[in-house]
Amino acid sequence: MSVKNWEFGAQIISGKGYDGPKADAKSADKKVKYCPDCNRCWILNEFSLPHKHEPEYYVDFPSYGKQVKTCPKCK
């Protein structure tokens, strides 16, 4: 039996074959981006007010392996 839940808009299946923290890390690598202008990692907050997706910034977040993309505040 497996338990299904959702995180970052992607379905996560726990149980046999679920690799726990590795699945969360893979999901974060897909969603979190790195801004070279302000040297911070960021993600669009999908749960903010409608039509106002604000970026959420992370302090001391590893940027290795993240997609390099300029954040909305630096554009």
C-alpha positions as CSV (number, residue, x, y, z in Angstrom):
1,M,0.0,0.0,0.0
2,S,1.3,3.5,-0.7
3,V,0.2,6.9,0.5
4,K,-0.1,9.7,-2.1
5,N,0.4,13.3,-1.4
6,W,1.4,16.5,-3.3
7,E,4.4,18.8,-3.0
8,F,5.4,21.6,-5.3
9,G,2.6,20.7,-7.6
10,A,4.1,17.2,-8.2
11,Q,2.7,13.9,-6.9
12,I,4.9,12.2,-4.4
13,I,4.3,8.5,-3.6
14,S,5.5,7.2,-0.3
15,G,6.0,3.5,0.3
16,K,7.9,0.9,-1.6
17,G,10.3,2.7,-4.0
18,Y,9.9,6.1,-2.4
19,D,13.4,7.5,-1.6
20,G,12.2,10.2,0.8
21,P,14.6,13.1,1.1
22,K,16.1,12.4,-2.3
23,A,12.7,12.9,-3.9
24,D,12.3,16.2,-2.1
25,A,15.8,17.3,-3.2
26,K,15.1,16.4,-6.8
27,S,11.8,18.4,-6.7
28,A,13.7,21.4,-5.2
29,D,16.4,21.2,-7.9
30,K,13.6,21.6,-10.5
31,K,11.8,24.5,-8.8
32,V,14.5,26.6,-7.1
33,K,16.5,28.9,-9.4
34,Y,19.7,30.9,-8.8
35,C,19.9,34.6,-9.6
36,P,23.5,35.7,-10.6
37,D,22.7,39.4,-10.1
38,C,21.7,39.2,-6.4
39,N,23.5,35.9,-5.7
40,R,20.5,34.3,-4.1
41,C,18.3,31.3,-4.7
42,W,14.7,31.9,-5.3
43,I,11.3,30.2,-6.1
44,L,8.0,31.7,-7.2
45,N,5.5,31.4,-4.4
46,E,2.6,29.6,-6.0
47,F,0.3,30.2,-2.9
48,S,0.4,34.0,-2.9
49,L,-2.5,36.2,-3.9
50,P,-3.9,35.3,-7.4
51,H,-2.0,36.9,-10.3
52,K,0.7,38.2,-7.9
53,H,3.2,35.4,-7.7
54,E,5.9,36.9,-5.5
55,P,9.4,35.3,-5.5
56,E,10.6,33.8,-2.2
57,Y,14.3,34.1,-1.5
58,Y,16.5,31.7,0.4
59,V,19.5,32.8,2.6
60,D,22.5,30.5,2.6
61,F,20.9,28.0,0.2
62,P,23.3,25.9,-2.0
63,S,23.2,27.1,-5.6
64,Y,25.0,24.1,-7.0
65,G,22.9,22.3,-9.7
66,K,20.3,25.0,-9.8
67,Q,19.0,26.6,-13.0
68,V,20.6,30.1,-13.4
69,K,17.8,32.6,-14.1
70,T,17.5,36.3,-13.2
71,C,14.9,36.8,-10.5
72,P,11.9,39.2,-11.1
73,K,13.2,41.8,-8.7
74,C,16.5,42.1,-10.6
75,K,14.9,42.3,-14.1
